[in-house]
Structure formats: structure tokens, C-alpha cells
Amino acid sequence: MMGAILLGRDVLPPPATFDTGVAMAAMIVHFGLSIIYGLIGALLIFRLGTGIAVLVGAVGGLLTLPH
């Protein structure tokens, strides 16, 4: 599904087989978004003290747990 963000819906039809190109596109999208979200998070907590930053990180981690 991540590869479809970059390559379009044509990579999604059944049967679901492994395609190296689609997997590489998915990894590029995934890693790119991870870097962007990490930088945004770092900018948001950059000026906080260590204790508050750890607390914010813990709460953020707990909020992302599956329900």
C-alpha cells in the first residue's frame, strides 16, 4: 500500500505478489515520511527540558499503541 502512494493504484490489484520495484518505492516513502515526522517532532520538543521532553515522548509513544 505504501508503494501505491508513489506508483499509483495499478500496483494493488490481486493476486498480491512480491514486486521488488514496489517494495523499494514503499521503503522510500516510508523512510521519507519517518524522517519528516522525526524532524517535526524534534523541532517541537527542542526547547523543552529533558524531563518534559521524555514525558512528551512517552505520551506520544503511548498514543500510537494499537488499541
C-alpha positions as CSV (number, residue, x, y, z in Angstrom):
1,M,0.0,0.0,0.0
2,M,2.9,2.4,0.7
3,G,4.2,1.8,-2.8
4,A,0.8,2.8,-4.2
5,I,1.4,6.3,-2.8
6,L,4.2,6.7,-5.3
7,L,3.3,4.3,-8.1
8,G,-0.5,4.6,-8.2
9,R,-3.3,2.1,-7.8
10,D,-2.1,-0.1,-10.6
11,V,0.3,-1.9,-8.2
12,L,-2.5,-3.0,-5.9
13,P,-4.7,-5.5,-7.9
14,P,-4.8,-9.2,-6.8
15,P,-3.1,-11.5,-6.7
16,A,-0.8,-10.0,-4.2
17,T,2.7,-11.0,-5.4
18,F,6.1,-9.6,-4.4
19,D,7.5,-7.0,-6.7
20,T,10.9,-5.6,-5.9
21,G,10.2,-2.2,-7.5
22,V,7.0,-1.8,-5.5
23,A,8.8,-2.8,-2.3
24,M,11.6,-0.2,-3.0
25,A,9.1,2.5,-3.6
26,A,7.3,1.6,-0.4
27,M,10.6,1.8,1.6
28,I,11.4,5.2,0.0
29,V,8.0,6.6,1.0
30,H,8.1,5.0,4.5
31,F,11.7,6.2,5.3
32,G,11.0,9.7,3.8
33,L,7.9,10.2,5.9
34,S,9.7,8.8,9.0
35,I,12.5,11.4,8.6
36,I,10.0,14.2,8.1
37,Y,7.9,13.2,11.2
38,G,11.1,12.8,13.2
39,L,12.3,16.3,12.3
40,I,8.9,17.8,13.1
41,G,8.9,16.1,16.5
42,A,12.5,17.2,17.2
43,L,11.6,20.8,16.4
44,L,8.6,20.7,18.6
45,I,10.4,19.4,21.7
46,F,13.8,21.0,21.0
47,R,13.5,23.8,23.6
48,L,11.9,21.6,26.4
49,G,13.8,20.4,29.4
50,T,15.0,16.8,29.4
51,G,12.3,15.6,31.8
52,I,9.4,17.3,29.9
53,A,10.8,16.0,26.6
54,V,10.9,12.5,27.9
55,L,7.4,12.8,29.2
56,V,6.2,14.2,25.8
57,G,7.9,11.3,24.1
58,A,6.4,8.7,26.4
59,V,2.9,10.1,25.9
60,G,3.4,10.2,22.2
61,G,4.5,6.6,22.2
62,L,1.5,5.5,24.3
63,L,-0.8,7.3,21.9
64,T,0.5,5.4,19.0
65,L,0.0,1.9,20.5
66,P,-2.6,-0.2,18.8
67,H,-6.0,-0.3,20.5
